Amino acid sequence: MSATTADAASRPAQEKPLWRRLIGFNLLTAVILGVGGYYLGWWIGHLVTEGKSFEYTAATDENDVALLLAYFFGVIGFLIGLGFANYPISRLLGKPASLREKEEHGIGRYFGLCTDHKVVGIQYLCGIGLFFFIGGLNAMLIRTELLHSQPTFTGPNQYLSLVGMHGTMMMGMMTSGILGPFANYFVPIMIGARRMAFPRIEALTFWLLMAAGFILTSTIFFGGFPTGWTGYEPLNDQAVMGMDSYICFFALVGISMCLLGLNMMATIITMRAPGLTWSRLPIFVWSVFATSVLMVLAAPMLVATLLMAAFDRTIDTSFFLPAGGGSSYLFENLFWFFGHPEVYILALPGFGIVLELLPVFTRKPLWGYRLAISGMLGVSLLSFFVWQHHLFVSGINADLRPFYMLSTEIISLPTGFIFLCVMGTLWKARTSFTVPMLFCIGWVFNFLIGGLSGVFLSDTPSDTTTHGSFFVMAHFHYTIMGGLIFAFFAAIYYWVPKMLGVNFNEKLAKAHFWLMFVAFNSTFMPLFVLGMEGQARRVNFYEPKFHTLNVWVSISAFVLGFSMLIFLYNTVYSLIFKREVALQNPWRSKSMEWQVATPVPVNNFEQIPVFDSDPYDYGTPLVIGDTRVGGAQVQGG
Amino acid sequence: MSSSGTPAGGDAVPGPSGEPNHLRRFLAIWIGCSVIATPLVAILLGPLLPPGNGSDAASGQVTDNTVLLSMATPVLLLVVVYLVYALLAFRQPRGAALEGPAVRGHQSLQTLWIVVSGVLVLTLAAYGTVRLETGYGAGSGNGPKPLTAPKGEKLPVQVIAQQWAFTYRYPTYGGVETTHLELPVGKTVELHVTSLDVIHSFWAYQLGVKADANPGVDNVAFVKPTKIETFEVHCAELCGIWHGGMFDHGHVVSDTDFESWIAEQQARFAATTKALPKYSTTYTPEPLERGE
């Protein structure tokens, strides 16, 4: 079947010839309109600036106005081509709204606008996966360069572009790394709903993110950007046109994030099935809720900041430029006011996954359910009060440093709650070492190291040396790669059998885990030492005394990259060729998503379930009765 | 359903007869490991910690790092020993499908955890604050108006960052600007860090000094070098394509060596000094040019 099945609502697609199926609102149209919009914007940009940007110092071939307009119109064209304008236009004209997006069948619906939350979840998984691998490839190239203490393999601009793309890709795309695929797919099922609160917005968040990903990748055609993912001013203003790709990318990610969070909050608040009180909500749903709060409150700050940066670059405003009366501190402040909640947007879903999976594989109820919730909400609230710890040595508000030191150290309290809940659940458990469980255990160790190294960074005197060094780099890779990505893979191995109805090869999966865990620690543990010994971040020169350790790190990083190839091979082998059919509930979980059939029916439930307990009533003799199979039955034991 | 309200501990569930007291065993292992490891870390590893004893700020940071590492060791061991113990001791037998005890929390243990971690965290914050304020910023940039400053005579040195080099100005020596940093040993230095273009960060590793150089901002850091040595100077904030190459070496020298060196610099740069703008804590940055 064609990848671009369009308007096959009432008639089966096979009845129509291929050329007819390609006409309509689909991915092909979207790409054509996107490219058209891009050139329209480019043309308008050159027209209004008479071939030059407003920026009086711009080189002749630099036209930020044209590029930003091109991206803007390109995205609009792309979304119209996908069919996002159809619903609002038909409602504006007073016509009945079409609901056909949901009724499509076959593989084609994965390549277009689809409002089925399960389709969006799988779209997210593939889309995020693609950009995760691009970001990872950049990391491999960075480590290749760092095999030498002098630039050899890449030029300095190429090197910084790789650093910037790696960081921005990971920090941008992976914000939705768990919420995109897994929350979209499973939150409605877990709360006993048939759909998300705003299905069209749900689809929009995905396609915005895809457009953003391609825009960031396109930076290589415009000279890349030298600022890393933080995009500090005034370097931002000084950079060539590739910087506009960064601005546009992150703004789109911000919009997508905000909408995603809004949608999740609305769904969780309003669409819970009868009996599913707040104190019975699965802990994963709680973590999604806490993350959504952060997304909704933090992301608009990012979009506003980048809009100001874009104005500085194009129409000669001077928000962030000291030469024109602005302040580079303003950008740092605004950026980190978003940026610190952002790192918890990355970390919190990981907490949720681990706490959700542990009871299943330890056959015990979640230990300290309320403590875990207060931990997550506490992290979420406190994360808005710590952002200036990124600026301890910057000289900004130096007298307030004790406050930020205090707030940063207090945030380890709610994080400690999560550890206590993990430890409590493991006590006297019946632990089985399945692949998702192994990744959860890996998470516990990695996040512990990440958290404890964070204490050194939160202490201003100690931070003086470690700030901006490889120590920071190691710290956040432990929390984000060791935390989020390990939880991400736990979720993949746990839930993909339900999503796609096929099992992974367990031997390959275990090989993936062990290689990834060992290589990850072997890559990032030495970076703590390198940072403490004085190697700065984002450098392509370093002193010869650091050479041996850097070679060690690079080789470990290549092994880490290789472990991802095992995963990729396993995915292709198990999910495409072997296709071993998954059981309905292979993990004997009591959570709602495992009680529905595999594959999950379009409407999830024949009738809305009624909940009478949380999904953690393990520890009593397990009943796998037929009454619970089929998904339309009462939840609980 | 109340999850954590019932004070039913893991130990309340009776195990099969003959099962060891896991809690006691675990506590013994953890306390044993901590008692051995913590002094080792504090006494043996502590003095080796960076950034060394090149200045008062650097030595202070070594002390801080030692304290933090000594406090982190038992916490690290708590979780790691627990994890290893629990995973080895409590396993699902092969092929079995046994259920664990239905324990949903332990009120007093949770309270204890919150109180202990709270005390630990507040202690750390208080300790850090005291170290920061009594150490006059502990070598970090204190902004234009430091809250506390060392008493007595200070040598002001201005660090001017630009893409991609640092230059240094000595206002008390006629405002001479040098391309190389030398400091006298045993004298408190007042560094004024500023930038002419983008954000840089002045990082004198062995001196334990790091202060961001922001355009239009005077960022003050205090340091008293205590050892005659060569130190590394890096830029620690991404500042454009040659950021990685923005490093240099500075020297801490004796008082007499410093005086003769600065006199030589004054003579050598006499013509340049006249052409320089008047010494100022900040310099208005030029409008930025693209593609430089």
Interface residues (C-beta under 8 A of the other chain):
Chain A: E55 T57 A58 A59 E62 P151 P156 N157 Y159 L160 P226 T227 G228 T230 Y232 E233 P234 L235 D237 Q238 V240 S279 R280 L321 P322 A323 G324 S327 S328 Y329 E332 T362 R363 K364 P365 L366 W367 G368 Y369 R370 L371 L391 F392 V393 S394 G395 I396 N397 A398 D399 R401 P402 M405 L406 E409 I410 S412 L413 G416 F417 F419 L420 M423 G424 L426 W427 K428 A429 R430 T431 S432 F433 I441 V444 F445 L448 I449 L452 V455 F456 S458 D459 T460 P461 S462 D463 T464 T465 H467 G468 S469 M532 E533 G534 A536 R537 R538 V539 N540 F541 Y542 E543 R588 S613 D614 Y616 D617 Y618 G619 T620 P621 L622
Chain B: M1 S2 S3 S4 G5 G10 V13 G15 H22 L49 P50 P51 A57 G60 Q61 D64 N65 L68 M71 A72 V75 L76 V79 V80 Y82 L83 A86 L87 F90 R91 Q92 A96 A97 L98 E99 G100 P101 A102 V103 R104 G105 H106 L109 Q110 W113 I114 S117 G118 V121 L122 L124 A125 G128 T129 R131 L132 E133 G135 G137 A138 G139 S140 G141 N142 G143 P144 P146 L147 V193 D197 V198 I199 S201 W203 Y205 G208 V209 K210 A211 D212 N214 P215 G216 V217 N219 V220 E232 H234 C235 A236 E237 L238 C239 G240 I241 W242 H243 G244 G245 F247 T284 P285 E286 P287 L288 E289 R290 G291 E292
